[in-house]
Amino acid sequence: MSFRNNFFLGLMLVGFSCQGPNRQSGPAEVVSSWESNIAVPGPWQSHENVTTPNLFSDGTNLYLTWIKRDSVLSTLYYSRLGQNTWSDPQRIAQGEDWFVNWADFPQFSANKGTLMATFLKKSDSGTYTYDIYYTLSQTDKTWGLPQKLHRDSAKAEHGFVSIAPTKKGFVVSWLDGRNTLVSNNQSSGGSSAGHQGHAAGAMSIRSALVDFEGTLSPESLIDERVCDCCQTAIAVDERGYTLVAYRDRSAEEIRDISLKKGSPESGWSNPVSTKDHWGIAGCPVNGPSIDVFRNHLALAWFTAGQDKPRVQVAFSGTDTLQLTPGMRMDSGEAVGRVDVVQLSEDSAVVSWVEPQGLEDYVRAQWVNDRGQKGPLRTVSQTESSRASGFPRLVRHGDRFYLATTRGVPGGASKITLTSWPLSDMLPSD
C-alpha cells in the first residue's frame, strides 16, 4: 500500500515475508510429528489451483472456504463439516474482476444459521484499486447479491477484513485507503509483498455492523493512521464488547500492535499498545490474531522490535485491557503469520511459521497467562513464500484443525487440512 522507502522495503520483505530470516535448527524439545496428527480429506482436493483457505467454527459446524482460480475466473467456495462428513462444495460468489491476494483473503462467519462471506473486487484498472464486497446466506445454499462493505467510492485499496458474530448480526473491521489516493502529479511506483504506491495520506481502519438481513450500518472510524497491509483481527466478548487488534503506525514509523474496545455504534476506547517499539519504514504484512473466552482475551502477534524477529502472546481481561507482558513463543528466527485460539480464561494455543534448517514449519503451542507452556508441536510443513499464504487455526469440538497452502509444479497451489486432538497440546503435569 503506501510506502516511503521502496529500496529498504524490498530488503525488509525478503527478510520478513518471503524468504524468511536467518535459518537455524530448532530446539530438541520440538515434536516434529505424532500419530494423532492426521491429514483430513475434503472436497477442495477435487479442485485444481486452489488458494487462500480460511476456517470458522460456530461450535456445531466447521466451515472451510477457498478460492478456485481458472485462467480469468475466481470462484469462492465453502464446505461444511457436519456429522463427520464434508458437504459438497457450495459456491458463494465468482467473478473475472477479483483481486486475489496471498495475504488479504476472503473472510467467513456464521451466526444463528446466517452465513456471511467477503471478497475483493477490482474498482478500477490500477493494480491496487479494489473494494470489499460481502454477501449473506440464510439457507446454506442461496447467497444474496454481493454488496460493497464501505460507503466511499474512492478508487483506492480496501481490504484485510475481519468478521465476528454479534447479537445483531456481524461486526466487521477493515483497512480503508480512501485517504491514500495518489495525486495526478505523483508516480505510482513502489513495491511490497502485494501492495504499493506513494500515498497522499494514511491508511485507516474502520468498522460497521451488518445485520441478519444484510443491512449495513453507518461506518465508524477506529484509527485514522495504521499500517498499510497487515491483517486486522476482531472478537466479541460475553458482554457484547467488540475487541479490535491491528498494526498501528506512528508519525515516527513505529508499527506496534494496538488493541481497542468498543463498537461501531458507541465508538472506541483509546488504544492499548504492545510497546515493542518496532520502527520500520514499510508494512511487514504480518497482522495480529485475537480470540476471547467469556470476558478474557488472548492476543498473538509478530514483531521485530530491537531487530529480534519473534512471536509474542499476551492475555487480558476485556474489561480492563491491561495486557500481560508479552511472552515469546517461537524457538528461533520466526517468520510470523500467527493465529490464536483461546481455550480458557487464562490459556490459549498459538500457531506461527518459523524455519528449521532449510524448511519452514507451522508450530503450535499451549501457553497460559503465567508463562507455562505445553509441548511445542510441529503441526505442518509450509513455505515462507507468498504462495503459502497464512495458515489458519481453529478449534472445533475436542480437535484442532489447521489449513495451509503449498505451491505445486506449474505455478498452481493446493490446500492441506490437518487435525489433531486438543489434549495433545496440553501440558502433561
Buried (B, 14 or more C-beta within 10 A) or exposed (E): BBBEBBEEBBEBBEBBBBBBBEBEEBEEEBEEEEEEBEEBEBBBBEBEBBBBBBBBBBEEBBBBBBBBBEEEEBBBBBBBBEEEEBBEBBEBBBBEEBBBBBBBBBBBBBBEEBBBBBBBBBBEEBBBBBBBBBBBBBEBEEBBEBBBBBEBEBBBBBBBBBBBBBEBBBBBBBBBBBBBBBEEEEEEEBBBBBBBBBBEBBBBBBBBBBBBEBEBBEBBEBBEBBBBBBBBBBBBBEEEBBBBBBBBBEEEBBBBBBBBBBBBBEEBBEBBBBBBBBBBBBBBBBBBBBBBBEBBBBBBBBBBBEEEBBBBBBBBBBEEBEBBEBBBBBBBBBBBBBBBBBBEBBBBBBBBBBBBEEEBBBBBBBBBBEEEBBBBBBBBBBBBBBBBBBBBBBBBEEBBBBBBBBBEEEEEBBBBBBBBBBEBBBEEE
